[in-house]
Amino acid sequence: MGAVKSKRVPRAVREQQMLDAAVLTFARRGYRAASMDEIAELAGVSKPLVYLYLNSKEDLFNTVIRRESEALLAAVTAAVEPGAAADRQLCSGLQGFFAHTAERPYGWAVLHQQARTHGEPFARQVAALRAEIVEFVTELLGAAAKEAGCVGELAEREVAGLAHAVIGAAESLAEWVNVRTDEGASGAPEHPAARDTAATMMNLAWVGLGRLMGRERWEPGGALEREGPSCAGR
């Protein structure tokens, strides 16, 4: 019998293997310290093949950022409950965000840590991703204000500021959760489930928003000042 030829791996599959190896290497080593040799070895291919498929190290990093950005946005979008109340949509979107970053901590590390620290064009791609998520949260907060009868009460600038605050807090919380995940193997407490992490964010964001829509505002000295009847008529 003649020798049996090994099945050729399709290019698309091979590229994903290379990208998986690149994500892990960039997250562990950082962009500058990561080597194409290590990426090729981890992917089980030759370095010339990595260059053939994905060109330069810069192009490879760009492709990694684009893939991880699209995956994160798709996870958040898919998790949102269509047609639900604004708070349910935000909560389900947060659950999708925290579940995805926990499942792909190295991809999140590349987006949140590596891409932002190496300038253009990497930071621009992450900024575009963040802008899409901020826009989504801004729409939900605006819808919540409208549902509560707060049309015109919460200025557009204030709603946008709250959306940025929510996203910034969520990013920080995701980083904390993923660090706890890595430490869990050495005896540290396991990270909370995505549902519980999302609830933490909702307690911070939505409860505070509810008081704001009730026209309660913080004042220096820690006092809360009510500016008149609440938006919802309470």
Phi, psi and omega in degrees: 000141179287165179295138179276125181284139178288145181290130182284133179282126179302148182302317182300320179293317181297320179298319179295324176297318178295318180293322176300316179295322180294318178302311181298317182291315179296321180294321183280318188262335190090160185298313186289322184278340180294140180243148177294330177298314181294320179297316180296317180296317180294326179279348180076032180227175177276153179298319177302327179291324177298315179295323181295317183279320191237010175064231188275172176298322178296316178296321179297316180295320177300317180295320178299313180298317180296315181297314182291326177296313181296322180293319180294314180297321179294322180294317180294314181298317182292332183281336184294134179279107181295137177081356180282169176298159185303320182292323177293321178296316180295316181298314180293324176295320177295320177299317177298319179297310183290324177295317182293315181292332176285324180286330181233064184296329180288323175296320178294321178298320178296316182290313190277332184248303188288310186297325183287338188262000184244017172072194181288150000271001186296311182298328181295322179296317180292322178297323179294319177299312182298321181297322179295318181290320177299319179299319179297313181293322178300317179296320180293317179295321177295321178294321179296319178297321180293317179299327181274005180079026184260027180302122179085348182278318177264113182297150180303320180297321181290319177298317178297320178296319178297321179297316178297321179295318179298314182294318179299317179294320180295319178298316179296319180293321178297320178295317179297316181298317182291326175295318178296326178297314180296324182282344184302329181294337183261014175105356178288157180302143179292153181291151179291156177295157180304323180298317182289323178294320177297322179296322176300316179294320180294323177298323179285312189275308189284320178297318177296321178295322179299320179290324178295320178289341173277007176070025174264130180229146178288142176231155178307140183096358176087003181280150173255129183246129177269129186269014182126195181302144180291163179297326182274004178085012179286000000 
